[in-house]
């Protein structure tokens, strides 16, 4: 039992490190029964994953209809060459503290500030994460 817990903790730490060092991801949503993918800036606090977006975008409408998401990150140029795949669900939030915590200068090109009414956070709850380190076999984390 101790080894399984220790291995899970090591896997979680590897995933958290990869999330931190790969600030962009591909976000997959479902639009009219078909997959739709776009690049997004990624923020995380441990395994809690957040994406900033405009509440008027198509992805927000898609997520209201179907909250299932899939994230892919890590192998792109400049990334760590690890691959992280996250399957989960998404909730759209306007939580003030989170909006202020995630605010950075890069968001100024889309929003007037952290209190902009169009600025929302996509809060991702992972159900399953596949992690493949450099030259390592794939490991699976499940909620």
N, C-alpha and C positions, 0 to 999 in steps of 0.2 A: 504494500500500500504506500509506504513512504517513497519508494522509487517512482511510482506513477505520479504522485503529487509533486515530487521534485522535478520530474521530467515536464509536467504541465507548467510549473512555474518557470522553468528554463525556456520552454517554448513561448510562453506569454512574454517574457522579457525580450526574446529575439524578435517577436512580432512588434512589440512596443518600440523597440529600437529602430526597426525598419520603417514603421509609420513615421517616426520622428525625423528620420534622415531622407525621406522621400516625400517632399512637400506637394507633389501633384499626383493625381490618380485619374483613371478613367472611371466614370460613373455610368453604370447601366441601369436604365429604367425601362418600364413597359409602356408603350404608347399604342393604343388600339390593338393590343394583342401581339405587338411586334417589339423587339428590343430596340432601344435607342441609347447611344453611348456618346458621352462628351467628356472633355478634360475639365478637371476641377482642382482648385487649391484645397489641400487637405490639412486639417488641424486635428490634433488628438491630445487627450489627457488619459494616459494609459490606453486601455482598449476602447475608450469612448471616442468615437470619431465624429467630427463635425465638418461640414462644408458650408461656406457662405454663398448666398445667392440672392437674386431679386425675386420678390414674391410674385412678380408679374410674368415670370418665365414659364415656358412650356413644361419644364421639369417639375415645377411646383404643382401644376394641374395634373400631370401624369401621376405624381406621388399621392395626390388626394384620391385618385381613382384606384391606384394600386401601389401600396407602400413598399413592395419588394424591390430591393436594389442589389447590385453586384458591383464591387469595386475591384480594380486591378491596378497594382502599382509596383514599382521597384526596378523594372528592367530597363527603363528608358535611359537615354544618354544623360549622364550626370547623376544617375541613381546609383544605388549600392549593388546592383546586379542580383539582389535577392528578388524573389517574386512572392507577392502577397496577394491572395484572392480572398475577398470578404463577401460572404453572402449574409444578407440581413434585411432588416426593415428600417424604414425612415419615418421620422416624425418631423413636421415643420414647426419650428418654435420661434417666438419673438422674445424669448427670455432675456430681460434687460442685462443681467449680470453676464450671461454668456456672450451676448452681442458686444459688450464692452471688452470682455476678456479676449475675444478673438480679433477685435478691430486692429488693423495695421494700415500703414500708408498705401500699400498696394490696392486696398479697397476704395481709395479716394477716387479712382477713375470711374467707379460705378455708383458710389453713394456719397451723399453730402457729409455723413458722419455716422457714428454708432447709433444715433437716435433716428436716422432716416427711416420713415415708415415702410419703405420698400425692402429694407435690409432684413433678411431672415436667415436663420441657421437651419440646415438640414442635420438633424441629430440621428446618426446611424447606430442601430443596436445590432451588433454582430450575432449571428446564430451559429455560423461555421466559418472558420478561417483556415485556408490552406497556405502553408509557409514553406518555401523552398529556399534554403540558403545557398551561398556560392558552392557549387559542387556537392551539395548535400541532397539527401533524399527528401521527398515531400513529407511534411508532418501536418497533422490535422488537429485543430483546436475546435471543440464544440462546446456550446453553452451548457 
